[in-house]
């Protein structure tokens, strides 16, 4: 199991990015959460099987059709026993 924290920059608020992330995370069996930050970015905590987390992180580079991801900043995180994936 791995865990990672992502900050997604670009046009990612108001374009269903969080809902899209929740759907994809649940499809892949990734646990964690996603939320908007006041500066216009989206923060996500992903944890689960390495392959599933990497697949979701890769998908998040594109996001939903209306999103325009400029870049994703990534750092290792602590797995915190979450079950499921939620929008915060």
PDB file of N, CA, C and O in Angstrom, chain B, residues numbered from 101:
ATOM      1  N   UNK B 101       0.837  -1.176   0.000  1.00  0.00           N
ATOM      2  CA  UNK B 101       0.000   0.000   0.000  1.00  0.00           C
ATOM      3  C   UNK B 101       0.886   1.245   0.000  1.00  0.00           C
ATOM      4  O   UNK B 101       1.905   1.305   0.687  1.00  0.00           O
ATOM      5  N   UNK B 102       0.468   2.236  -0.789  1.00  0.00           N
ATOM      6  CA  UNK B 102       1.155   3.516  -0.790  1.00  0.00           C
ATOM      7  C   UNK B 102       0.130   4.627  -0.545  1.00  0.00           C
ATOM      8  O   UNK B 102      -1.075   4.424  -0.694  1.00  0.00           O
ATOM      9  N   UNK B 103       0.632   5.793  -0.169  1.00  0.00           N
ATOM     10  CA  UNK B 103      -0.218   6.969   0.007  1.00  0.00           C
ATOM     11  C   UNK B 103       0.518   8.171  -0.556  1.00  0.00           C
ATOM     12  O   UNK B 103       1.742   8.265  -0.464  1.00  0.00           O
ATOM     13  N   UNK B 104      -0.242   9.087  -1.140  1.00  0.00           N
ATOM     14  CA  UNK B 104       0.353  10.280  -1.716  1.00  0.00           C
ATOM     15  C   UNK B 104      -0.602  11.454  -1.584  1.00  0.00           C
ATOM     16  O   UNK B 104      -1.821  11.279  -1.562  1.00  0.00           O
ATOM     17  N   UNK B 105      -0.040  12.649  -1.497  1.00  0.00           N
ATOM     18  CA  UNK B 105      -0.823  13.888  -1.456  1.00  0.00           C
ATOM     19  C   UNK B 105      -0.551  14.632  -2.752  1.00  0.00           C
ATOM     20  O   UNK B 105       0.600  14.795  -3.157  1.00  0.00           O
ATOM     21  N   UNK B 106      -1.629  15.086  -3.405  1.00  0.00           N
ATOM     22  CA  UNK B 106      -1.510  15.806  -4.665  1.00  0.00           C
ATOM     23  C   UNK B 106      -2.112  17.197  -4.529  1.00  0.00           C
ATOM     24  O   UNK B 106      -3.131  17.378  -3.862  1.00  0.00           O
ATOM     25  N   UNK B 107      -1.485  18.171  -5.157  1.00  0.00           N
ATOM     26  CA  UNK B 107      -2.055  19.499  -5.354  1.00  0.00           C
ATOM     27  C   UNK B 107      -2.168  19.683  -6.858  1.00  0.00           C
ATOM     28  O   UNK B 107      -1.168  19.671  -7.575  1.00  0.00           O
ATOM     29  N   UNK B 108      -3.397  19.853  -7.327  1.00  0.00           N
ATOM     30  CA  UNK B 108      -3.667  19.963  -8.762  1.00  0.00           C
ATOM     31  C   UNK B 108      -3.883  21.431  -9.097  1.00  0.00           C
ATOM     32  O   UNK B 108      -4.761  22.081  -8.530  1.00  0.00           O
ATOM     33  N   UNK B 109      -3.079  21.952 -10.023  1.00  0.00           N
ATOM     34  CA  UNK B 109      -3.149  23.364 -10.414  1.00  0.00           C
ATOM     35  C   UNK B 109      -3.683  23.495 -11.836  1.00  0.00           C
ATOM     36  O   UNK B 109      -3.456  22.629 -12.681  1.00  0.00           O
ATOM     37  N   UNK B 110      -4.383  24.571 -12.081  1.00  0.00           N
ATOM     38  CA  UNK B 110      -4.954  24.843 -13.392  1.00  0.00           C
ATOM     39  C   UNK B 110      -6.421  25.203 -13.240  1.00  0.00           C
ATOM     40  O   UNK B 110      -6.830  25.696 -12.189  1.00  0.00           O
ATOM     41  N   UNK B 111      -7.208  24.967 -14.260  1.00  0.00           N
ATOM     42  CA  UNK B 111      -8.656  25.190 -14.198  1.00  0.00           C
ATOM     43  C   UNK B 111      -9.277  23.898 -13.695  1.00  0.00           C
ATOM     44  O   UNK B 111      -9.647  23.023 -14.478  1.00  0.00           O
ATOM     45  N   UNK B 112      -9.385  23.791 -12.374  1.00  0.00           N
ATOM     46  CA  UNK B 112      -9.828  22.534 -11.759  1.00  0.00           C
ATOM     47  C   UNK B 112     -10.974  22.732 -10.760  1.00  0.00           C
ATOM     48  O   UNK B 112     -11.441  21.762 -10.162  1.00  0.00           O
ATOM     49  N   UNK B 113     -11.424  23.952 -10.576  1.00  0.00           N
ATOM     50  CA  UNK B 113     -12.591  24.190  -9.732  1.00  0.00           C
ATOM     51  C   UNK B 113     -13.738  24.654 -10.616  1.00  0.00           C
ATOM     52  O   UNK B 113     -13.540  25.415 -11.564  1.00  0.00           O
ATOM     53  N   UNK B 114     -14.935  24.189 -10.294  1.00  0.00           N
ATOM     54  CA  UNK B 114     -16.110  24.552 -11.066  1.00  0.00           C
ATOM     55  C   UNK B 114     -16.259  23.766 -12.357  1.00  0.00           C
ATOM     56  O   UNK B 114     -17.054  24.141 -13.219  1.00  0.00           O
ATOM     57  N   UNK B 115     -15.507  22.684 -12.503  1.00  0.00           N
ATOM     58  CA  UNK B 115     -15.542  21.864 -13.726  1.00  0.00           C
ATOM     59  C   UNK B 115     -15.780  20.384 -13.398  1.00  0.00           C
ATOM     60  O   UNK B 115     -15.469  19.508 -14.205  1.00  0.00           O
ATOM     61  N   UNK B 116     -16.332  20.112 -12.212  1.00  0.00           N
ATOM     62  CA  UNK B 116     -16.658  18.747 -11.763  1.00  0.00           C
ATOM     63  C   UNK B 116     -15.424  17.870 -11.545  1.00  0.00           C
ATOM     64  O   UNK B 116     -15.507  16.643 -11.603  1.00  0.00           O
ATOM     65  N   UNK B 117     -14.281  18.511 -11.295  1.00  0.00           N
ATOM     66  CA  UNK B 117     -13.038  17.762 -11.085  1.00  0.00           C
ATOM     67  C   UNK B 117     -13.148  16.842  -9.871  1.00  0.00           C
ATOM     68  O   UNK B 117     -12.728  15.686  -9.937  1.00  0.00           O
ATOM     69  N   UNK B 118     -13.702  17.331  -8.772  1.00  0.00           N
ATOM     70  CA  UNK B 118     -13.799  16.495  -7.566  1.00  0.00           C
ATOM     71  C   UNK B 118     -14.727  15.310  -7.779  1.00  0.00           C
ATOM     72  O   UNK B 118     -14.381  14.185  -7.419  1.00  0.00           O
ATOM     73  N   UNK B 119     -15.892  15.540  -8.354  1.00  0.00           N
ATOM     74  CA  UNK B 119     -16.819  14.431  -8.598  1.00  0.00           C
ATOM     75  C   UNK B 119     -16.205  13.395  -9.532  1.00  0.00           C
ATOM     76  O   UNK B 119     -16.353  12.191  -9.324  1.00  0.00           O
ATOM     77  N   UNK B 120     -15.523  13.870 -10.550  1.00  0.00           N
ATOM     78  CA  UNK B 120     -14.838  12.985 -11.494  1.00  0.00           C
ATOM     79  C   UNK B 120     -13.781  12.153 -10.757  1.00  0.00           C
ATOM     80  O   UNK B 120     -13.650  10.953 -10.999  1.00  0.00           O
ATOM     81  N   UNK B 121     -13.035  12.795  -9.862  1.00  0.00           N
ATOM     82  CA  UNK B 121     -11.996  12.099  -9.100  1.00  0.00           C
ATOM     83  C   UNK B 121     -12.610  11.024  -8.206  1.00  0.00           C
ATOM     84  O   UNK B 121     -12.083   9.915  -8.122  1.00  0.00           O
ATOM     85  N   UNK B 122     -13.712  11.342  -7.541  1.00  0.00           N
ATOM     86  CA  UNK B 122     -14.392  10.360  -6.683  1.00  0.00           C
ATOM     87  C   UNK B 122     -14.810   9.142  -7.500  1.00  0.00           C
ATOM     88  O   UNK B 122     -14.575   8.009  -7.081  1.00  0.00           O
ATOM     89  N   UNK B 123     -15.422   9.360  -8.652  1.00  0.00           N
ATOM     90  CA  UNK B 123     -15.856   8.235  -9.500  1.00  0.00           C
ATOM     91  C   UNK B 123     -14.679   7.360  -9.911  1.00  0.00           C
ATOM     92  O   UNK B 123     -14.754   6.135  -9.825  1.00  0.00           O
ATOM     93  N   UNK B 124     -13.592   7.985 -10.358  1.00  0.00           N
ATOM     94  CA  UNK B 124     -12.421   7.228 -10.803  1.00  0.00           C
ATOM     95  C   UNK B 124     -11.754   6.502  -9.645  1.00  0.00           C
ATOM     96  O   UNK B 124     -11.327   5.358  -9.804  1.00  0.00           O
ATOM     97  N   UNK B 125     -11.656   7.135  -8.491  1.00  0.00           N
ATOM     98  CA  UNK B 125     -11.043   6.495  -7.325  1.00  0.00           C
ATOM     99  C   UNK B 125     -11.833   5.263  -6.904  1.00  0.00           C
ATOM    100  O   UNK B 125     -11.261   4.211  -6.618  1.00  0.00           O
ATOM    101  N   UNK B 126     -13.140   5.405  -6.870  1.00  0.00           N
ATOM    102  CA  UNK B 126     -13.984   4.263  -6.475  1.00  0.00           C
ATOM    103  C   UNK B 126     -13.871   3.135  -7.488  1.00  0.00           C
ATOM    104  O   UNK B 126     -13.835   1.962  -7.116  1.00  0.00           O
ATOM    105  N   UNK B 127     -13.817   3.487  -8.771  1.00  0.00           N
ATOM    106  CA  UNK B 127     -13.663   2.472  -9.821  1.00  0.00           C
ATOM    107  C   UNK B 127     -12.371   1.690  -9.645  1.00  0.00           C
ATOM    108  O   UNK B 127     -12.337   0.483  -9.885  1.00  0.00           O
ATOM    109  N   UNK B 128     -11.307   2.370  -9.227  1.00  0.00           N
ATOM    110  CA  UNK B 128      -9.987   1.747  -9.086  1.00  0.00           C
ATOM    111  C   UNK B 128      -9.747   1.145  -7.698  1.00  0.00           C
ATOM    112  O   UNK B 128      -8.742   0.465  -7.494  1.00  0.00           O
ATOM    113  N   UNK B 129     -10.645   1.381  -6.751  1.00  0.00           N
ATOM    114  CA  UNK B 129     -10.463   0.871  -5.398  1.00  0.00           C
ATOM    115  C   UNK B 129      -9.466   1.666  -4.581  1.00  0.00           C
ATOM    116  O   UNK B 129      -8.847   1.132  -3.661  1.00  0.00           O
ATOM    117  N   UNK B 130      -9.305   2.947  -4.911  1.00  0.00           N
ATOM    118  CA  UNK B 130      -8.389   3.828  -4.173  1.00  0.00           C
ATOM    119  C   UNK B 130      -9.168   4.501  -3.044  1.00  0.00           C
ATOM    120  O   UNK B 130     -10.289   4.963  -3.255  1.00  0.00           O
ATOM    121  N   UNK B 131      -8.591   4.558  -1.869  1.00  0.00           N
ATOM    122  CA  UNK B 131      -9.200   5.237  -0.722  1.00  0.00           C
ATOM    123  C   UNK B 131      -8.630   6.651  -0.617  1.00  0.00           C
ATOM    124  O   UNK B 131      -7.577   6.954  -1.177  1.00  0.00           O
ATOM    125  N   UNK B 132      -9.349   7.512   0.112  1.00  0.00           N
ATOM    126  CA  UNK B 132      -8.847   8.864   0.350  1.00  0.00           C
ATOM    127  C   UNK B 132      -9.923   9.913   0.219  1.00  0.00           C
ATOM    128  O   UNK B 132     -11.096   9.654   0.488  1.00  0.00           O
ATOM    129  N   UNK B 133      -9.522  11.091  -0.192  1.00  0.00           N
ATOM    130  CA  UNK B 133     -10.453  12.210  -0.312  1.00  0.00           C
ATOM    131  C   UNK B 133      -9.905  13.250  -1.300  1.00  0.00           C
ATOM    132  O   UNK B 133      -8.733  13.224  -1.674  1.00  0.00           O
ATOM    133  N   UNK B 134     -10.798  14.167  -1.707  1.00  0.00           N
ATOM    134  CA  UNK B 134     -10.432  15.263  -2.600  1.00  0.00           C
ATOM    135  C   UNK B 134     -11.202  16.499  -2.140  1.00  0.00           C
ATOM    136  O   UNK B 134     -12.358  16.393  -1.732  1.00  0.00           O
ATOM    137  N   UNK B 135     -10.559  17.683  -2.204  1.00  0.00           N
ATOM    138  CA  UNK B 135     -11.232  18.913  -1.789  1.00  0.00           C
ATOM    139  C   UNK B 135     -10.669  20.116  -2.531  1.00  0.00           C
ATOM    140  O   UNK B 135      -9.527  20.107  -2.992  1.00  0.00           O
ATOM    141  N   UNK B 136     -11.502  21.158  -2.634  1.00  0.00           N
ATOM    142  CA  UNK B 136     -11.051  22.434  -3.186  1.00  0.00           C
ATOM    143  C   UNK B 136     -10.292  23.194  -2.115  1.00  0.00           C
ATOM    144  O   UNK B 136     -10.620  23.099  -0.933  1.00  0.00           O
ATOM    145  N   UNK B 137      -9.285  23.942  -2.519  1.00  0.00           N
ATOM    146  CA  UNK B 137      -8.570  24.837  -1.618  1.00  0.00           C
ATOM    147  C   UNK B 137      -8.902  26.283  -2.004  1.00  0.00           C
ATOM    148  O   UNK B 137      -9.264  26.550  -3.150  1.00  0.00           O
ATOM    149  N   UNK B 138      -8.781  27.214  -1.053  1.00  0.00           N
ATOM    150  CA  UNK B 138      -9.152  28.606  -1.318  1.00  0.00           C
ATOM    151  C   UNK B 138      -8.366  29.272  -2.456  1.00  0.00           C
ATOM    152  O   UNK B 138      -8.845  30.242  -3.045  1.00  0.00           O
ATOM    153  N   UNK B 139      -7.184  28.772  -2.767  1.00  0.00           N
ATOM    154  CA  UNK B 139      -6.365  29.404  -3.813  1.00  0.00           C
ATOM    155  C   UNK B 139      -6.713  28.931  -5.230  1.00  0.00           C
ATOM    156  O   UNK B 139      -6.024  29.290  -6.186  1.00  0.00           O
ATOM    157  N   UNK B 140      -7.783  28.124  -5.373  1.00  0.00           N
ATOM    158  CA  UNK B 140      -8.209  27.662  -6.692  1.00  0.00           C
ATOM    159  C   UNK B 140      -7.642  26.317  -7.108  1.00  0.00           C
ATOM    160  O   UNK B 140      -7.923  25.834  -8.205  1.00  0.00           O
ATOM    161  N   UNK B 141      -6.845  25.709  -6.238  1.00  0.00           N
ATOM    162  CA  UNK B 141      -6.290  24.393  -6.536  1.00  0.00           C
ATOM    163  C   UNK B 141      -7.184  23.317  -5.934  1.00  0.00           C
ATOM    164  O   UNK B 141      -8.117  23.616  -5.189  1.00  0.00           O
ATOM    165  N   UNK B 142      -6.893  22.075  -6.261  1.00  0.00           N
ATOM    166  CA  UNK B 142      -7.576  20.924  -5.679  1.00  0.00           C
ATOM    167  C   UNK B 142      -6.520  20.082  -4.974  1.00  0.00           C
ATOM    168  O   UNK B 142      -5.448  19.828  -5.524  1.00  0.00           O
ATOM    169  N   UNK B 143      -6.827  19.652  -3.757  1.00  0.00           N
ATOM    170  CA  UNK B 143      -5.940  18.787  -2.984  1.00  0.00           C
ATOM    171  C   UNK B 143      -6.559  17.406  -2.906  1.00  0.00           C
ATOM    172  O   UNK B 143      -7.772  17.274  -2.744  1.00  0.00           O
ATOM    173  N   UNK B 144      -5.738  16.382  -3.020  1.00  0.00           N
ATOM    174  CA  UNK B 144      -6.239  15.010  -2.909  1.00  0.00           C
ATOM    175  C   UNK B 144      -5.268  14.170  -2.095  1.00  0.00           C
ATOM    176  O   UNK B 144      -4.052  14.350  -2.165  1.00  0.00           O
ATOM    177  N   UNK B 145      -5.822  13.264  -1.335  1.00  0.00           N
ATOM    178  CA  UNK B 145      -5.045  12.249  -0.615  1.00  0.00           C
ATOM    179  C   UNK B 145      -5.480  10.909  -1.195  1.00  0.00           C
ATOM    180  O   UNK B 145      -6.653  10.545  -1.125  1.00  0.00           O
ATOM    181  N   UNK B 146      -4.532  10.182  -1.765  1.00  0.00           N
ATOM    182  CA  UNK B 146      -4.807   8.885  -2.380  1.00  0.00           C
ATOM    183  C   UNK B 146      -4.044   7.812  -1.635  1.00  0.00           C
ATOM    184  O   UNK B 146      -2.881   8.012  -1.285  1.00  0.00           O
ATOM    185  N   UNK B 147      -4.673   6.682  -1.387  1.00  0.00           N
ATOM    186  CA  UNK B 147      -3.961   5.555  -0.789  1.00  0.00           C
ATOM    187  C   UNK B 147      -4.570   4.249  -1.255  1.00  0.00           C
ATOM    188  O   UNK B 147      -5.774   4.140  -1.487  1.00  0.00           O
ATOM    189  N   UNK B 148      -3.701   3.266  -1.384  1.00  0.00           N
ATOM    190  CA  UNK B 148      -4.145   1.951  -1.814  1.00  0.00           C
ATOM    191  C   UNK B 148      -3.026   1.209  -2.498  1.00  0.00           C
ATOM    192  O   UNK B 148      -1.849   1.508  -2.298  1.00  0.00           O
ATOM    193  N   UNK B 149      -3.401   0.237  -3.307  1.00  0.00           N
ATOM    194  CA  UNK B 149      -2.411  -0.528  -4.065  1.00  0.00           C
ATOM    195  C   UNK B 149      -1.648   0.423  -4.988  1.00  0.00           C
ATOM    196  O   UNK B 149      -2.233   1.316  -5.602  1.00  0.00           O
ATOM    197  N   UNK B 150      -0.340   0.218  -5.073  1.00  0.00           N
ATOM    198  CA  UNK B 150       0.513   1.128  -5.846  1.00  0.00           C
ATOM    199  C   UNK B 150       0.019   1.318  -7.275  1.00  0.00           C
ATOM    200  O   UNK B 150      -0.035   2.448  -7.762  1.00  0.00           O
ATOM    201  N   UNK B 151      -0.340   0.243  -7.948  1.00  0.00           N
ATOM    202  CA  UNK B 151      -0.783   0.339  -9.340  1.00  0.00           C
ATOM    203  C   UNK B 151      -2.055   1.180  -9.470  1.00  0.00           C
ATOM    204  O   UNK B 151      -2.174   1.982 -10.396  1.00  0.00           O
ATOM    205  N   UNK B 152      -3.002   1.003  -8.553  1.00  0.00           N
ATOM    206  CA  UNK B 152      -4.253   1.758  -8.600  1.00  0.00           C
ATOM    207  C   UNK B 152      -4.012   3.238  -8.311  1.00  0.00           C
ATOM    208  O   UNK B 152      -4.582   4.097  -8.984  1.00  0.00           O
ATOM    209  N   UNK B 153      -3.181   3.544  -7.328  1.00  0.00           N
ATOM    210  CA  UNK B 153      -2.865   4.939  -7.002  1.00  0.00           C
ATOM    211  C   UNK B 153      -2.163   5.604  -8.185  1.00  0.00           C
ATOM    212  O   UNK B 153      -2.487   6.737  -8.542  1.00  0.00           O
ATOM    213  N   UNK B 154      -1.210   4.912  -8.789  1.00  0.00           N
ATOM    214  CA  UNK B 154      -0.488   5.477  -9.936  1.00  0.00           C
ATOM    215  C   UNK B 154      -1.422   5.693 -11.124  1.00  0.00           C
ATOM    216  O   UNK B 154      -1.293   6.687 -11.839  1.00  0.00           O
ATOM    217  N   UNK B 155      -2.356   4.775 -11.339  1.00  0.00           N
ATOM    218  CA  UNK B 155      -3.314   4.930 -12.433  1.00  0.00           C
ATOM    219  C   UNK B 155      -4.190   6.155 -12.205  1.00  0.00           C
ATOM    220  O   UNK B 155      -4.406   6.940 -13.129  1.00  0.00           O
ATOM    221  N   UNK B 156      -4.698   6.328 -10.982  1.00  0.00           N
ATOM    222  CA  UNK B 156      -5.535   7.487 -10.691  1.00  0.00           C
ATOM    223  C   UNK B 156      -4.737   8.782 -10.822  1.00  0.00           C
ATOM    224  O   UNK B 156      -5.226   9.748 -11.407  1.00  0.00           O
ATOM    225  N   UNK B 157      -3.524   8.814 -10.289  1.00  0.00           N
ATOM    226  CA  UNK B 157      -2.704  10.021 -10.403  1.00  0.00           C
ATOM    227  C   UNK B 157      -2.457  10.375 -11.866  1.00  0.00           C
ATOM    228  O   UNK B 157      -2.458  11.551 -12.231  1.00  0.00           O
ATOM    229  N   UNK B 158      -2.249   9.385 -12.685  1.00  0.00           N
ATOM    230  CA  UNK B 158      -2.045   9.619 -14.116  1.00  0.00           C
ATOM    231  C   UNK B 158      -3.319  10.159 -14.768  1.00  0.00           C
ATOM    232  O   UNK B 158      -3.262  11.097 -15.562  1.00  0.00           O
ATOM    233  N   UNK B 159      -4.458   9.571 -14.435  1.00  0.00           N
ATOM    234  CA  UNK B 159      -5.731  10.052 -14.981  1.00  0.00           C
ATOM    235  C   UNK B 159      -6.001  11.496 -14.569  1.00  0.00           C
ATOM    236  O   UNK B 159      -6.574  12.271 -15.333  1.00  0.00           O
ATOM    237  N   UNK B 160      -5.581  11.850 -13.348  1.00  0.00           N
ATOM    238  CA  UNK B 160      -5.831  13.195 -12.839  1.00  0.00           C
ATOM    239  C   UNK B 160      -5.079  14.268 -13.609  1.00  0.00           C
ATOM    240  O   UNK B 160      -5.427  15.446 -13.520  1.00  0.00           O
ATOM    241  N   UNK B 161      -4.063  13.888 -14.357  1.00  0.00           N
ATOM    242  CA  UNK B 161      -3.367  14.858 -15.215  1.00  0.00           C
ATOM    243  C   UNK B 161      -4.284  15.396 -16.310  1.00  0.00           C
ATOM    244  O   UNK B 161      -4.105  16.522 -16.775  1.00  0.00           O
ATOM    245  N   UNK B 162      -5.261  14.598 -16.719  1.00  0.00           N
ATOM    246  CA  UNK B 162      -6.234  15.026 -17.720  1.00  0.00           C
ATOM    247  C   UNK B 162      -7.519  15.516 -17.064  1.00  0.00           C
ATOM    248  O   UNK B 162      -8.015  16.590 -17.405  1.00  0.00           O
ATOM    249  N   UNK B 163      -8.056  14.755 -16.142  1.00  0.00           N
ATOM    250  CA  UNK B 163      -9.289  15.126 -15.472  1.00  0.00           C
ATOM    251  C   UNK B 163     -10.487  15.059 -16.396  1.00  0.00           C
ATOM    252  O   UNK B 163     -10.411  14.475 -17.476  1.00  0.00           O
ATOM    253  N   UNK B 164     -11.607  15.662 -15.973  1.00  0.00           N
ATOM    254  CA  UNK B 164     -12.813  15.665 -16.792  1.00  0.00           C
ATOM    255  C   UNK B 164     -12.638  16.593 -17.993  1.00  0.00           C
ATOM    256  O   UNK B 164     -11.696  17.383 -18.032  1.00  0.00           O
ATOM    257  N   UNK B 165     -13.540  16.503 -18.973  1.00  0.00           N
ATOM    258  CA  UNK B 165     -13.370  17.273 -20.218  1.00  0.00           C
ATOM    259  C   UNK B 165     -13.208  18.784 -20.039  1.00  0.00           C
ATOM    260  O   UNK B 165     -12.469  19.406 -20.801  1.00  0.00           O
ATOM    261  N   UNK B 166     -13.872  19.386 -19.062  1.00  0.00           N
ATOM    262  CA  UNK B 166     -13.796  20.847 -18.893  1.00  0.00           C
ATOM    263  C   UNK B 166     -12.561  21.307 -18.124  1.00  0.00           C
ATOM    264  O   UNK B 166     -12.257  22.499 -18.116  1.00  0.00           O
ATOM    265  N   UNK B 167     -11.856  20.406 -17.491  1.00  0.00           N
ATOM    266  CA  UNK B 167     -10.673  20.777 -16.702  1.00  0.00           C
ATOM    267  C   UNK B 167      -9.477  21.045 -17.608  1.00  0.00           C
ATOM    268  O   UNK B 167      -9.362  20.491 -18.701  1.00  0.00           O
ATOM    269  N   UNK B 168      -8.607  21.897 -17.130  1.00  0.00           N
ATOM    270  CA  UNK B 168      -7.329  22.177 -17.791  1.00  0.00           C
ATOM    271  C   UNK B 168      -6.250  22.122 -16.712  1.00  0.00           C
ATOM    272  O   UNK B 168      -5.989  23.115 -16.034  1.00  0.00           O
ATOM    273  N   UNK B 169      -5.635  20.966 -16.561  1.00  0.00           N
ATOM    274  CA  UNK B 169      -4.621  20.770 -15.525  1.00  0.00           C
ATOM    275  C   UNK B 169      -3.291  21.331 -16.012  1.00  0.00           C
ATOM    276  O   UNK B 169      -2.771  20.911 -17.045  1.00  0.00           O
ATOM    277  N   UNK B 170      -2.748  22.277 -15.265  1.00  0.00           N
ATOM    278  CA  UNK B 170      -1.450  22.861 -15.599  1.00  0.00           C
ATOM    279  C   UNK B 170      -0.317  21.971 -15.085  1.00  0.00           C
ATOM    280  O   UNK B 170       0.655  21.712 -15.795  1.00  0.00           O
ATOM    281  N   UNK B 171      -0.458  21.508 -13.845  1.00  0.00           N
ATOM    282  CA  UNK B 171       0.539  20.608 -13.260  1.00  0.00           C
ATOM    283  C   UNK B 171      -0.001  20.029 -11.958  1.00  0.00           C
ATOM    284  O   UNK B 171      -0.948  20.545 -11.364  1.00  0.00           O
ATOM    285  N   UNK B 172       0.632  18.943 -11.538  1.00  0.00           N
ATOM    286  CA  UNK B 172       0.294  18.312 -10.265  1.00  0.00           C
ATOM    287  C   UNK B 172       1.565  18.219  -9.435  1.00  0.00           C
ATOM    288  O   UNK B 172       2.581  17.684  -9.878  1.00  0.00           O
ATOM    289  N   UNK B 173       1.485  18.747  -8.234  1.00  0.00           N
ATOM    290  CA  UNK B 173       2.576  18.620  -7.271  1.00  0.00           C
ATOM    291  C   UNK B 173       2.267  17.416  -6.399  1.00  0.00           C
ATOM    292  O   UNK B 173       1.124  17.212  -5.987  1.00  0.00           O
ATOM    293  N   UNK B 174       3.278  16.629  -6.123  1.00  0.00           N
ATOM    294  CA  UNK B 174       3.057  15.358  -5.429  1.00  0.00           C
ATOM    295  C   UNK B 174       4.085  15.159  -4.334  1.00  0.00           C
ATOM    296  O   UNK B 174       5.263  15.481  -4.495  1.00  0.00           O
ATOM    297  N   UNK B 175       3.616  14.621  -3.214  1.00  0.00           N
ATOM    298  CA  UNK B 175       4.527  14.257  -2.125  1.00  0.00           C
ATOM    299  C   UNK B 175       4.001  13.011  -1.427  1.00  0.00           C
ATOM    300  O   UNK B 175       2.801  12.734  -1.437  1.00  0.00           O
ATOM    301  N   UNK B 176       4.910  12.273  -0.826  1.00  0.00           N
ATOM    302  CA  UNK B 176       4.525  11.069  -0.093  1.00  0.00           C
ATOM    303  C   UNK B 176       3.676  11.469   1.106  1.00  0.00           C
ATOM    304  O   UNK B 176       3.847  12.552   1.665  1.00  0.00           O
ATOM    305  N   UNK B 177       2.763  10.592   1.495  1.00  0.00           N
ATOM    306  CA  UNK B 177       1.899  10.837   2.640  1.00  0.00           C
ATOM    307  C   UNK B 177       1.817   9.564   3.476  1.00  0.00           C
ATOM    308  O   UNK B 177       2.235   8.487   3.052  1.00  0.00           O
ATOM    309  N   UNK B 178       1.274   9.722   4.656  1.00  0.00           N
ATOM    310  CA  UNK B 178       1.058   8.579   5.542  1.00  0.00           C
ATOM    311  C   UNK B 178      -0.304   7.965   5.251  1.00  0.00           C
ATOM    312  O   UNK B 178      -1.300   8.682   5.155  1.00  0.00           O
ATOM    313  N   UNK B 179      -0.353   6.663   5.111  1.00  0.00           N
ATOM    314  CA  UNK B 179      -1.634   5.968   4.978  1.00  0.00           C
ATOM    315  C   UNK B 179      -2.335   6.062   6.324  1.00  0.00           C
ATOM    316  O   UNK B 179      -1.734   5.797   7.365  1.00  0.00           O
ATOM    317  N   UNK B 180      -3.612   6.442   6.299  1.00  0.00           N
ATOM    318  CA  UNK B 180      -4.295   6.662   7.569  1.00  0.00           C
ATOM    319  C   UNK B 180      -5.534   5.791   7.763  1.00  0.00           C
ATOM    320  O   UNK B 180      -6.463   6.179   8.471  1.00  0.00           O
ATOM    321  N   UNK B 181      -5.548   4.623   7.140  1.00  0.00           N
ATOM    322  CA  UNK B 181      -6.609   3.661   7.383  1.00  0.00           C
ATOM    323  C   UNK B 181      -7.968   4.025   6.824  1.00  0.00           C
ATOM    324  O   UNK B 181      -8.985   3.498   7.276  1.00  0.00           O
ATOM    325  N   UNK B 182      -8.003   4.915   5.850  1.00  0.00           N
ATOM    326  CA  UNK B 182      -9.275   5.287   5.249  1.00  0.00           C
ATOM    327  C   UNK B 182      -9.862   4.123   4.451  1.00  0.00           C
ATOM    328  O   UNK B 182      -9.137   3.332   3.849  1.00  0.00           O
ATOM    329  N   UNK B 183     -11.178   4.039   4.463  1.00  0.00           N
ATOM    330  CA  UNK B 183     -11.889   3.064   3.640  1.00  0.00           C
ATOM    331  C   UNK B 183     -12.845   3.861   2.772  1.00  0.00           C
ATOM    332  O   UNK B 183     -13.675   4.608   3.289  1.00  0.00           O
ATOM    333  N   UNK B 184     -12.740   3.714   1.475  1.00  0.00           N
ATOM    334  CA  UNK B 184     -13.591   4.477   0.568  1.00  0.00           C
ATOM    335  C   UNK B 184     -12.956   5.789   0.166  1.00  0.00           C
ATOM    336  O   UNK B 184     -11.878   6.150   0.639  1.00  0.00           O
ATOM    337  N   UNK B 185     -13.640   6.493  -0.711  1.00  0.00           N
ATOM    338  CA  UNK B 185     -13.127   7.765  -1.213  1.00  0.00           C
ATOM    339  C   UNK B 185     -14.245   8.788  -1.151  1.00  0.00           C
ATOM    340  O   UNK B 185     -15.372   8.504  -1.559  1.00  0.00           O
ATOM    341  N   UNK B 186     -13.942   9.984  -0.641  1.00  0.00           N
ATOM    342  CA  UNK B 186     -14.973  10.993  -0.465  1.00  0.00           C
ATOM    343  C   UNK B 186     -14.555  12.368  -0.970  1.00  0.00           C
ATOM    344  O   UNK B 186     -13.373  12.696  -1.071  1.00  0.00           O
ATOM    345  N   UNK B 187     -15.557  13.137  -1.275  1.00  0.00           N
ATOM    346  CA  UNK B 187     -15.378  14.547  -1.641  1.00  0.00           C
ATOM    347  C   UNK B 187     -15.557  15.364  -0.367  1.00  0.00           C
ATOM    348  O   UNK B 187     -16.541  15.204   0.354  1.00  0.00           O
ATOM    349  N   UNK B 188     -14.604  16.230  -0.105  1.00  0.00           N
ATOM    350  CA  UNK B 188     -14.714  17.077   1.114  1.00  0.00           C
ATOM    351  C   UNK B 188     -15.006  18.505   0.730  1.00  0.00           C
ATOM    352  O   UNK B 188     -15.134  19.365   1.601  1.00  0.00           O
TER     353      UNK B 188
END
